[in-house]
Amino acid sequence: MNSLLFLLLCVLLSILAWGAFQVLGNYAFLLMVVIVVALLVRQAGKPKFGRRK
């Protein structure tokens, strides 16, 4: 019984993931580009050149 419940849960999760990728698939590349640019800007921070000690 426990393995049957686990199997049903896995099938349900895979169906939900498939549906989400069908809906969001058109925007996946744009979303990845936005995330990468945001991380690069965040990592860069303030410019280090031109600072006086």
N, C-alpha and C positions, 0 to 999 in steps of 0.2 A: 504493500500500500504506500509506503514511504517513497519508494522509487517511482511509482506511478505519479505521485504528486510532484516530485522533482522534475519528471519528464514533462508534465503539463506546464509547470512553471517555466521551464526552458523554452518550450514551444511558444508560450504566451510572450515571453520577453523577446524572442526572435521576431515574432510578428510585429510587436510594438517598435522594435528597432528598424525593421524594414519599412514600416509606415513612416517613421520619422525621417529616414533617409530619402524616401520618395518625396516627401513634402519639402525638406530642407536641402535636397541635393542640388537644386538650382543655385542656392546661395552659399554652398559649401566653400567654393574657391574664394569668393569675396570675403566670407567670414574668416578664412584662414589668413588672407592677406591683411585684413584689418588687425587680427591678433598679432601677427608677426611685426607689423609696423608699430603697434602699441608697445610691444615688448622691447623693440629696438629703441624707441623714444624713451621708455622708462629706464632702460639700462644706460643710455647715454647720459641722462641727467643734465646738469649744467655743463657748459663748455669749460674745459680745463685750461685752455690756452688764454693768455692775456691776464691771468691772475697775478697779482703782486703778493709777495710773501711779507 
